[in-house]
């Protein structure tokens, strides 16, 4: 009898974005993941779009429980009004609860509309943050040493890195 060779399971990375965002964050995240080694082979991407950031937690939970995703990148844009900040906090709480309920990482990627008054700068923040968090999700699954190498370095997503602090 021939020995059975175990075929490695193809993992799934979930990407959930919103219609409310003023930038296609999901497209940026999916484009970044498509550049990662093993795309289509050792992992695939499952994408969903929801109306706004308050809908991200349930969508991410469904990507994990119903679609079998091993990690999810949840992308959204809170507006600049005080109520938007409050809603963003509550949405973040929902995302954290979904992580705890599923024991699965959900990377919350919010770009606040008031992070820049310059539309070009804001667009670059959307693009950079979406791509870098998508890459972080990939690293968490397949190359965790990449994260360890950057620990304590003041690495940022969206704007320039802050750099590490020195103790003299």
Phi and psi in degrees as GROMACS dihedral restraints (atoms count N, CA, C in turn):
[ dihedral_restraints ]
;  ai    aj    ak    al  type     phi  dphi    fc
    3     4     5     6     1   -72.8    20    10
    4     5     6     7     1   144.0    20    10
    6     7     8     9     1   -75.1    20    10
    7     8     9    10     1   132.4    20    10
    9    10    11    12     1   -76.6    20    10
   10    11    12    13     1   133.9    20    10
   12    13    14    15     1   -92.2    20    10
   13    14    15    16     1   127.9    20    10
   15    16    17    18     1   -78.5    20    10
   16    17    18    19     1   122.6    20    10
   18    19    20    21     1   -85.1    20    10
   19    20    21    22     1   125.4    20    10
   21    22    23    24     1   -63.2    20    10
   22    23    24    25     1   140.9    20    10
   24    25    26    27     1   -70.8    20    10
   25    26    27    28     1   135.3    20    10
   27    28    29    30     1   -81.1    20    10
   28    29    30    31     1   121.0    20    10
   30    31    32    33     1   -82.5    20    10
   31    32    33    34     1   160.2    20    10
   33    34    35    36     1  -121.9    20    10
   34    35    36    37     1   135.3    20    10
   36    37    38    39     1  -110.0    20    10
   37    38    39    40     1   124.5    20    10
   39    40    41    42     1   -89.8    20    10
   40    41    42    43     1   142.7    20    10
   42    43    44    45     1  -130.9    20    10
   43    44    45    46     1   118.0    20    10
   45    46    47    48     1  -122.5    20    10
   46    47    48    49     1   127.9    20    10
   48    49    50    51     1  -127.5    20    10
   49    50    51    52     1  -177.0    20    10
   51    52    53    54     1  -128.4    20    10
   52    53    54    55     1   157.1    20    10
   54    55    56    57     1   -77.3    20    10
   55    56    57    58     1   -27.1    20    10
   57    58    59    60     1   -67.3    20    10
   58    59    60    61     1   -33.0    20    10
   60    61    62    63     1   -57.9    20    10
   61    62    63    64     1   146.8    20    10
   63    64    65    66     1   -89.5    20    10
   64    65    66    67     1    11.5    20    10
   66    67    68    69     1  -147.1    20    10
   67    68    69    70     1   146.8    20    10
   69    70    71    72     1   -81.1    20    10
   70    71    72    73     1    79.7    20    10
   72    73    74    75     1   -63.4    20    10
   73    74    75    76     1   -37.6    20    10
   75    76    77    78     1   -62.6    20    10
   76    77    78    79     1   -40.8    20    10
   78    79    80    81     1   -62.7    20    10
   79    80    81    82     1   -40.7    20    10
   81    82    83    84     1   -64.3    20    10
   82    83    84    85     1   -44.3    20    10
   84    85    86    87     1   -64.6    20    10
   85    86    87    88     1   -44.5    20    10
   87    88    89    90     1   -64.9    20    10
   88    89    90    91     1   -38.4    20    10
   90    91    92    93     1   -63.3    20    10
   91    92    93    94     1   -40.1    20    10
   93    94    95    96     1   -65.4    20    10
   94    95    96    97     1   -45.0    20    10
   96    97    98    99     1   -63.7    20    10
   97    98    99   100     1   -33.5    20    10
   99   100   101   102     1   -65.5    20    10
  100   101   102   103     1   -18.9    20    10
  102   103   104   105     1   -90.7    20    10
  103   104   105   106     1    -6.3    20    10
  105   106   107   108     1   -79.5    20    10
  106   107   108   109     1   145.8    20    10
  108   109   110   111     1   -59.2    20    10
  109   110   111   112     1   134.4    20    10
  111   112   113   114     1    92.1    20    10
  112   113   114   115     1     2.0    20    10
  114   115   116   117     1   -59.9    20    10
  115   116   117   118     1   130.0    20    10
  117   118   119   120     1    85.0    20    10
  118   119   120   121     1   -19.5    20    10
  120   121   122   123     1  -105.0    20    10
  121   122   123   124     1   -73.0    20    10
  123   124   125   126     1   -84.3    20    10
  124   125   126   127     1   -13.1    20    10
  126   127   128   129     1  -152.5    20    10
  127   128   129   130     1   155.7    20    10
  129   130   131   132     1  -127.7    20    10
  130   131   132   133     1   168.4    20    10
  132   133   134   135     1  -114.3    20    10
  133   134   135   136     1   133.2    20    10
  135   136   137   138     1  -113.1    20    10
  136   137   138   139     1   122.1    20    10
  138   139   140   141     1  -116.7    20    10
  139   140   141   142     1   142.5    20    10
  141   142   143   144     1  -138.4    20    10
  142   143   144   145     1   152.7    20    10
  144   145   146   147     1  -126.2    20    10
  145   146   147   148     1   136.5    20    10
  147   148   149   150     1  -122.7    20    10
  148   149   150   151     1   166.4    20    10
  150   151   152   153     1   -60.6    20    10
  151   152   153   154     1   -55.5    20    10
  153   154   155   156     1  -141.6    20    10
  154   155   156   157     1   177.9    20    10
  156   157   158   159     1   -67.1    20    10
  157   158   159   160     1   -21.8    20    10
  159   160   161   162     1   -71.0    20    10
  160   161   162   163     1   -12.9    20    10
  162   163   164   165     1   -94.3    20    10
  163   164   165   166     1    -3.8    20    10
  165   166   167   168     1   -66.6    20    10
  166   167   168   169     1   -40.2    20    10
  168   169   170   171     1   -61.0    20    10
  169   170   171   172     1   -48.4    20    10
  171   172   173   174     1   -66.4    20    10
  172   173   174   175     1   -41.0    20    10
  174   175   176   177     1   -62.3    20    10
  175   176   177   178     1   -43.2    20    10
  177   178   179   180     1   -63.9    20    10
  178   179   180   181     1   -43.2    20    10
  180   181   182   183     1   -60.6    20    10
  181   182   183   184     1   -41.5    20    10
  183   184   185   186     1   -66.2    20    10
  184   185   186   187     1   -37.3    20    10
  186   187   188   189     1   -61.0    20    10
  187   188   189   190     1   -34.4    20    10
  189   190   191   192     1   -77.1    20    10
  190   191   192   193     1   -52.7    20    10
  192   193   194   195     1   -79.2    20    10
  193   194   195   196     1   -35.7    20    10
  195   196   197   198     1   -99.5    20    10
  196   197   198   199     1   -31.2    20    10
  198   199   200   201     1  -104.5    20    10
  199   200   201   202     1    -5.5    20    10
  201   202   203   204     1    75.3    20    10
  202   203   204   205     1    27.6    20    10
  204   205   206   207     1   -73.3    20    10
  205   206   207   208     1   141.2    20    10
  207   208   209   210     1   -88.6    20    10
  208   209   210   211     1   -16.1    20    10
  210   211   212   213     1  -161.8    20    10
  211   212   213   214     1   152.8    20    10
  213   214   215   216     1  -133.7    20    10
  214   215   216   217     1   140.2    20    10
  216   217   218   219     1  -105.6    20    10
  217   218   219   220     1   117.3    20    10
  219   220   221   222     1  -107.9    20    10
  220   221   222   223     1   114.0    20    10
  222   223   224   225     1  -112.8    20    10
  223   224   225   226     1   129.5    20    10
  225   226   227   228     1  -158.3    20    10
  226   227   228   229     1   167.6    20    10
  228   229   230   231     1  -129.3    20    10
  229   230   231   232     1   106.7    20    10
  231   232   233   234     1   -73.7    20    10
  232   233   234   235     1   144.8    20    10
  234   235   236   237     1   -73.4    20    10
  235   236   237   238     1  -171.0    20    10
  237   238   239   240     1   -99.6    20    10
  238   239   240   241     1    -9.0    20    10
  240   241   242   243     1   -73.2    20    10
  241   242   243   244     1   153.1    20    10
  243   244   245   246     1   -54.4    20    10
  244   245   246   247     1   -37.9    20    10
  246   247   248   249     1   -64.6    20    10
  247   248   249   250     1   -33.0    20    10
  249   250   251   252     1   -64.7    20    10
  250   251   252   253     1   -38.1    20    10
  252   253   254   255     1   -65.0    20    10
  253   254   255   256     1   -42.3    20    10
  255   256   257   258     1   -63.5    20    10
  256   257   258   259     1   -45.5    20    10
  258   259   260   261     1   -63.4    20    10
  259   260   261   262     1   -36.8    20    10
  261   262   263   264     1   -63.2    20    10
  262   263   264   265     1   -40.9    20    10
  264   265   266   267     1   -61.7    20    10
  265   266   267   268     1   -43.8    20    10
  267   268   269   270     1   -67.5    20    10
  268   269   270   271     1   -37.9    20    10
  270   271   272   273     1   -64.2    20    10
  271   272   273   274     1   -39.6    20    10
  273   274   275   276     1   -63.1    20    10
  274   275   276   277     1   -38.8    20    10
  276   277   278   279     1   -62.2    20    10
  277   278   279   280     1   -41.1    20    10
  279   280   281   282     1   -63.0    20    10
  280   281   282   283     1   -40.8    20    10
  282   283   284   285     1   -64.5    20    10
  283   284   285   286     1   -41.9    20    10
  285   286   287   288     1   -63.0    20    10
  286   287   288   289     1   -40.6    20    10
  288   289   290   291     1   -64.5    20    10
  289   290   291   292     1   -40.8    20    10
  291   292   293   294     1   -62.3    20    10
  292   293   294   295     1   -37.2    20    10
  294   295   296   297     1   -62.1    20    10
  295   296   297   298     1   -45.5    20    10
  297   298   299   300     1   -66.4    20    10
  298   299   300   301     1   -39.9    20    10
  300   301   302   303     1   -67.4    20    10
  301   302   303   304     1   -30.3    20    10
  303   304   305   306     1  -104.6    20    10
  304   305   306   307     1    -7.7    20    10
  306   307   308   309     1    52.2    20    10
  307   308   309   310     1    39.8    20    10
  309   310   311   312     1  -134.8    20    10
  310   311   312   313     1   136.1    20    10
  312   313   314   315     1   -66.2    20    10
  313   314   315   316     1   135.1    20    10
  315   316   317   318     1  -126.6    20    10
  316   317   318   319     1   112.1    20    10
  318   319   320   321     1   -84.5    20    10
  319   320   321   322     1   111.8    20    10
  321   322   323   324     1   -78.4    20    10
  322   323   324   325     1   122.4    20    10
  324   325   326   327     1  -124.6    20    10
  325   326   327   328     1    94.6    20    10
  327   328   329   330     1  -107.4    20    10
  328   329   330   331     1   138.2    20    10
  330   331   332   333     1  -118.8    20    10
  331   332   333   334     1   116.3    20    10
  333   334   335   336     1   -80.6    20    10
  334   335   336   337     1   135.8    20    10
  336   337   338   339     1   -56.7    20    10
  337   338   339   340     1   -27.4    20    10
  339   340   341   342     1   -95.4    20    10
  340   341   342   343     1    18.5    20    10
  342   343   344   345     1   -70.0    20    10
  343   344   345   346     1   -20.7    20    10
  345   346   347   348     1  -157.7    20    10
  346   347   348   349     1   144.4    20    10
  348   349   350   351     1   -84.9    20    10
  349   350   351   352     1   -16.1    20    10
  351   352   353   354     1   -88.9    20    10
  352   353   354   355     1   116.9    20    10
  354   355   356   357     1   -58.1    20    10
  355   356   357   358     1   -33.5    20    10
  357   358   359   360     1   -68.8    20    10
  358   359   360   361     1   -41.6    20    10
  360   361   362   363     1   -65.0    20    10
  361   362   363   364     1   -44.6    20    10
  363   364   365   366     1   -61.1    20    10
  364   365   366   367     1   -42.4    20    10
  366   367   368   369     1   -60.9    20    10
  367   368   369   370     1   -40.0    20    10
  369   370   371   372     1   -67.6    20    10
  370   371   372   373     1   -33.5    20    10
  372   373   374   375     1   -65.6    20    10
  373   374   375   376     1   -45.7    20    10
  375   376   377   378     1   -55.7    20    10
  376   377   378   379     1   -50.9    20    10
  378   379   380   381     1   -62.3    20    10
  379   380   381   382     1   -50.8    20    10
  381   382   383   384     1   -64.3    20    10
  382   383   384   385     1   -47.8    20    10
  384   385   386   387     1   -65.3    20    10
  385   386   387   388     1   -41.3    20    10
  387   388   389   390     1   -62.7    20    10
  388   389   390   391     1   -46.4    20    10
  390   391   392   393     1   -66.3    20    10
  391   392   393   394     1   -45.3    20    10
  393   394   395   396     1   -66.7    20    10
  394   395   396   397     1   -36.9    20    10
  396   397   398   399     1   -72.7    20    10
  397   398   399   400     1   -32.3    20    10
  399   400   401   402     1   -62.7    20    10
  400   401   402   403     1   -42.7    20    10
  402   403   404   405     1   -64.6    20    10
  403   404   405   406     1   -38.7    20    10
  405   406   407   408     1   -60.0    20    10
  406   407   408   409     1   -41.2    20    10
  408   409   410   411     1   -61.1    20    10
  409   410   411   412     1   -44.7    20    10
  411   412   413   414     1   -59.7    20    10
  412   413   414   415     1   -48.2    20    10
  414   415   416   417     1   -60.5    20    10
  415   416   417   418     1   -39.9    20    10
  417   418   419   420     1   -59.3    20    10
  418   419   420   421     1   -36.9    20    10
  420   421   422   423     1   -81.8    20    10
  421   422   423   424     1   -42.3    20    10
  423   424   425   426     1  -116.3    20    10
  424   425   426   427     1   -25.3    20    10
  426   427   428   429     1  -140.7    20    10
  427   428   429   430     1    62.8    20    10
  429   430   431   432     1   -60.9    20    10
  430   431   432   433     1   -21.0    20    10
  432   433   434   435     1   -63.8    20    10
  433   434   435   436     1   -26.2    20    10
  435   436   437   438     1   -61.4    20    10
  436   437   438   439     1   -39.4    20    10
  438   439   440   441     1   -69.8    20    10
  439   440   441   442     1   -43.5    20    10
  441   442   443   444     1   -60.1    20    10
  442   443   444   445     1   -38.6    20    10
  444   445   446   447     1   -64.4    20    10
  445   446   447   448     1   -22.7    20    10
  447   448   449   450     1  -101.2    20    10
  448   449   450   451     1     0.0    20    10
  450   451   452   453     1   -59.1    20    10
  451   452   453   454     1   134.0    20    10
  453   454   455   456     1    72.6    20    10
  454   455   456   457     1    14.3    20    10
  456   457   458   459     1   -98.8    20    10
  457   458   459   460     1    -0.1    20    10
  459   460   461   462     1    68.5    20    10
  460   461   462   463     1    33.9    20    10
  462   463   464   465     1   -70.5    20    10
  463   464   465   466     1   135.3    20    10
  465   466   467   468     1  -123.6    20    10
  466   467   468   469     1   158.2    20    10
  468   469   470   471     1  -118.7    20    10
  469   470   471   472     1   125.4    20    10
  471   472   473   474     1   108.3    20    10
  472   473   474   475     1   -43.8    20    10
  474   475   476   477     1  -125.2    20    10
  475   476   477   478     1   176.4    20    10
  477   478   479   480     1   -61.8    20    10
  478   479   480   481     1   150.2    20    10
  480   481   482   483     1   -59.7    20    10
  481   482   483   484     1   144.6    20    10
  483   484   485   486     1   -81.1    20    10
  484   485   486   487     1   -25.2    20    10
  486   487   488   489     1    82.3    20    10
  487   488   489   490     1   160.5    20    10
  489   490   491   492     1   -79.8    20    10
  490   491   492   493     1   156.7    20    10
  492   493   494   495     1   -89.7    20    10
  493   494   495   496     1   147.3    20    10
  495   496   497   498     1  -109.1    20    10
  496   497   498   499     1   141.6    20    10
  498   499   500   501     1  -113.4    20    10
  499   500   501   502     1   117.6    20    10
